Amino acid sequence: MPSGAASRTTALLALTALSLLAAAAEPQSPPASAPQTAAERKAFAPGDKSAIAVINAFDQQAFFDHDPVGAMKKYLADDFIERYPDLAQPGPGTDKEKTIRFFETRGWKKGEGMQDTIYQVIANKDHVAVFHHTSKGAGDRGTAWVDIFRVKDGLIVEHWAVGQPVSDKVSPAHSMF
């Protein structure tokens, strides 16, 4: 039979093990995603035509350097296809021309207060998905977006987007981002 001290030690070890098992069994909230850094967007060699390099360079110029029109002129193919209805405007011109016209008249220029935080960039061959949060600055909950791009020969040839206003309801278990 174990001595009193040994018995207490055994009991303490058993309780510690049970506590660790119980903690491991409890669902853990996943951590919030870390925003992409400028260094991550700029980590690709100049002239890299891989889909992920093109999209990172496009995002950097368009939304962080606040030059969307310049980025579109540089990175959208002449036969670019816009699938997002708000950008696929009616009227004359190619999808590239209409998308450029759209961005000539709205946010993202320096001093207009638009902000973008990229949380996920997922690439699969010639497709890249970008999960990000845009807002008009302090006090604006903004919009969560998933943009999907298809890249060919170093140029964006197709774009899809879905957006959702950021809700004022917050999950107690985890962040939206």
C-alpha positions in Angstrom: 0.0 0.0 0.0 1.5 3.4 -0.9 2.4 5.9 1.8 0.3 9.0 2.4 2.7 11.2 0.3 2.9 8.7 -2.5 -0.9 8.4 -2.5 -1.4 12.2 -2.7 1.2 12.4 -5.5 -0.6 9.7 -7.4 -4.0 11.4 -6.9 -2.5 14.8 -8.0 -1.1 13.2 -11.2 -4.4 11.5 -11.9 -6.3 14.8 -11.5 -3.7 16.7 -13.7 -4.1 14.0 -16.4 -7.9 14.2 -16.2 -7.8 18.0 -16.4 -5.5 17.9 -19.5 -7.8 15.4 -21.1 -10.9 17.5 -20.4 -9.2 20.6 -21.8 -8.2 18.7 -24.9 -11.8 17.5 -25.3 -13.2 21.0 -25.1 -13.7 22.6 -28.5 -11.0 25.3 -29.0 -11.8 28.5 -30.9 -9.6 28.8 -33.9 -7.4 31.9 -33.8 -8.2 34.8 -36.0 -6.4 34.8 -39.3 -3.3 36.9 -39.5 -3.5 39.6 -42.1 -1.2 39.2 -45.1 1.8 41.5 -44.9 3.3 43.7 -47.5 6.4 41.6 -47.5 4.3 38.5 -48.3 2.7 40.4 -51.2 6.1 41.5 -52.5 7.9 38.2 -51.9 7.9 37.2 -55.6 10.6 37.9 -58.1 10.1 40.6 -60.6 8.7 39.1 -63.8 7.3 36.0 -62.0 4.2 35.1 -64.0 2.8 32.5 -61.6 -0.8 33.1 -60.8 -0.2 33.8 -57.1 2.7 36.3 -57.9 0.5 38.2 -60.4 -2.4 38.5 -58.0 -0.2 39.6 -55.1 1.4 42.2 -57.4 -2.0 43.3 -58.7 -3.5 43.6 -55.1 -0.4 45.6 -53.9 -0.6 48.1 -56.7 -4.4 48.4 -56.9 -5.4 48.4 -53.2 -2.3 49.1 -51.1 -0.5 51.6 -53.4 -4.0 53.0 -54.3 -3.6 52.7 -58.0 -6.4 50.4 -59.2 -6.5 51.9 -62.7 -2.8 51.5 -63.3 -2.9 47.9 -61.9 -5.8 47.0 -64.2 -4.1 48.5 -67.2 -1.0 46.5 -66.4 -2.5 43.1 -65.2 -5.8 42.7 -67.0 -5.6 40.8 -70.3 -7.2 42.6 -73.3 -9.8 39.7 -73.5 -10.4 39.9 -69.7 -13.8 38.5 -68.6 -15.6 40.2 -65.7 -18.1 37.9 -64.0 -19.0 40.1 -61.0 -22.3 41.9 -62.0 -21.4 45.3 -60.4 -18.3 45.5 -62.5 -19.6 44.0 -65.7 -21.4 47.2 -66.6 -23.6 47.5 -69.7 -22.5 49.7 -72.6 -19.8 49.8 -75.2 -16.3 48.5 -74.6 -14.5 45.4 -73.5 -14.8 44.1 -69.9 -11.3 45.5 -69.3 -12.3 48.9 -70.4 -15.6 48.9 -68.4 -13.8 47.7 -65.3 -11.2 50.5 -65.6 -14.0 53.1 -66.1 -15.8 51.8 -63.0 -12.6 52.2 -60.9 -11.9 55.6 -62.3 -15.0 56.9 -60.6 -14.9 55.2 -57.2 -12.7 54.7 -54.2 -9.1 53.3 -53.8 -7.3 56.5 -54.9 -4.9 58.0 -52.3 -6.7 60.0 -49.7 -10.2 58.4 -50.3 -9.9 56.4 -47.1 -10.5 52.9 -48.5 -8.8 50.2 -46.6 -8.1 46.5 -47.5 -6.9 43.7 -45.3 -6.1 40.4 -47.0 -6.5 37.3 -44.8 -6.1 34.4 -47.2 -4.6 33.9 -50.6 -5.1 30.4 -52.0 -3.7 29.3 -55.3 -4.4 26.3 -57.4 -2.6 26.2 -60.8 -4.0 29.2 -62.7 -6.7 30.2 -60.2 -6.2 32.3 -57.1 -8.8 33.1 -54.4 -8.4 36.1 -52.1 -10.4 36.4 -48.9 -10.3 40.0 -47.7 -12.0 42.8 -45.8 -12.6 46.2 -47.3 -13.8 49.3 -45.4 -14.1 53.0 -45.8 -12.2 53.6 -42.6 -13.0 54.0 -38.9 -16.6 53.3 -38.1 -17.3 51.4 -41.2 -17.9 47.6 -40.6 -17.0 47.1 -44.3 -17.5 44.1 -46.5 -16.0 40.6 -46.5 -15.0 39.5 -50.0 -13.8 36.5 -51.9 -12.3 37.3 -55.2 -11.4 34.5 -57.6 -9.0 35.2 -60.5 -7.9 33.1 -63.4 -4.4 34.0 -64.7 -2.8 33.1 -68.0 0.6 34.1 -69.3 1.1 36.6 -66.4 -2.2 38.4 -67.0 -5.6 38.2 -65.3 -8.1 36.8 -67.8 -11.1 36.2 -65.6 -12.6 37.5 -62.3 -15.4 36.4 -60.0 -16.4 38.1 -56.7 -18.8 37.6 -53.8 -19.2 40.0 -51.0 -21.0 40.1 -47.7 -21.5 43.1 -45.4 -19.7 42.5 -42.1 -22.5 41.9 -39.6 -22.7 43.6 -36.3 -23.4 40.2 -34.8 -20.2 38.6 -33.6 -19.7 34.9 -32.9 -18.6 34.2 -29.4 -16.6 31.3 -30.7 -14.4 32.9 -33.4 -13.8 35.9 -35.5 -15.2 36.2 -39.0 -11.7 36.8 -40.2 
